[in-house]
Amino acid sequence: ISTSQIQFDIALNFDLTRGFLDLVTLYVQIMLMIPRMEERKTILGLFHCCHEYQHGTAENSYPRIAQLVHELDHPHRKIVEDLQVFGKQVGAAITSLVPIYMRRMVPAEQMKT
């Protein structure tokens, strides 16, 4: 996404921009929620065992997920590091929302005239 010519503008690409902002929001929520879980390493181990039991093989991305969970003692650093690549795209997507919210935030006195 960072090297492509995709334009995140809510007026031009509504579905794409909305999906991108939803993805970023979900990522940040997950990254902030995981460190709050007391037994996150136990839950990760149970996931690994259940996946292996159900599918007969280990999850392909388990080592990456395990490393991520172990590194999440400081989630804010990880979020900044991961989203730094997409900073311009996130900024453009959020900036494209300004005209919409400006129209919705008109005071009642101005709406009457």
N, C-alpha and C positions, 0 to 999 in steps of 0.2 A: 504494500500500500504506500509506503513512504517514497518509493521510486516511480510509482505509476502516475499517470496524468488524471487520476480520478479527482473530481471536484466535489467536495463535501459541502453542498449548499442546499439547504432545506427547500428553497424555492425551485431549484433545478432538478435535484435528485432526492426527492422526499424519502422514498423507501430505503435507498442506500444510506443516506445520511442518518436516518432514524435507526437503522440497523447497526451502523457503526457506533453511534452514541450509546445505544443499548448494550452493545458488546463491551465498550469501554467501561460503562457503568457497572455491568455485571462483573467484569474482571476486578475492578476496584473493590466492590462489595465482597467478593470471595477472598481477595488478598487481605482485607481487613477483618474478615470473619474467622479465617483459619487460625490465626494466632490466639484468638480468644478461647478456642476449644482446648480444654485441659488435657484430654486424652487423644490428641490428634494423631500421635504416632501409633497408638493402639488401633484407632479407627482405620488408619492407612494399612496396618498389618491385616486387619480383618477383611478389608476390601481385597487385598492381594490374595488371601486364602480363599475367599468366596469366589473370586474370578477364576482362580486356578481350579477350584472344585467344579464349578459350573462348566467351564470351557476346556478343561484338561490341559491348559497351558497358561503360563504367566502372561499378564498384561504387558504388551510391548513397551508402553511408555511408563511402566512402574518405576524404573530407576530414576527417570527425570522427575516424576511426581514426588518420590521419596526425598530426593535432593531438595526440591522446592520447599517441601513441608519442613525439612530440617533447617533450612536457611531463613525461615520466616520469623525470626526473633524480632526483626526490625522491619515490619511490612512497608512503612513509608519509604524507606530507602529503595526497596525492591520495586515498588510502584513507580517511583520517579525514574529509576534506572530502566525499567521495561517500557515506560511510555515516552521516554525522551525521544525515541525515534519517530513517534507519531505526534509530537508536539504541535507542529504546524497544522496537521490535519484536524486534530482535536480543536485547536483554536479556531480554525476556519469554520468547522461545523457549529461550534458554539456561537461564534460571531454571526453566522447566518440566521440564528434564532432571534437576534435583537429586533429586527423590524416587526416580527410577528408579536413579540411581547410588548413592544412599544404601542402597537395598535390596541392590544388587549388591556393595557394599563392606563387608558384614557380616563381622567376624572369624570365624574357624573356631570359636572357643570359644563364641560366641553362637549359632552355627548348631547346635551339638550340644545345646543346652538347649531 
